Amino acid sequence: MKQKQTDPWRMVGVVSTIGFEIFAFILSGAWLGKRLDAHFSTNHIWLAVGLLGGLLLGLVSAVFSLISMTKD
């Protein structure tokens, strides 16, 4: 049986993709939360909700990306 070779550049790509996904979702959540705080005149409540929601969505997206990238 032939063993699967691990390419270090592929792993660098996977890790950087996952990191960028999480960062982008957190940044988007913060932006949306800040806009909602300005619209509803609240005191950073939506910013916190947006950050946590972005983190959660980023982690879920990263898990699905990791599953699809390692399926090969």
Secondary structure, DSSP 8 states (H G I E B T S, - for coil): -------HHHHHHHHHHHHHHHHHHHHHHHHHHHHHHHHHT-SSHHHHHHHHHHHHHHHHHHHHHHHHHS--
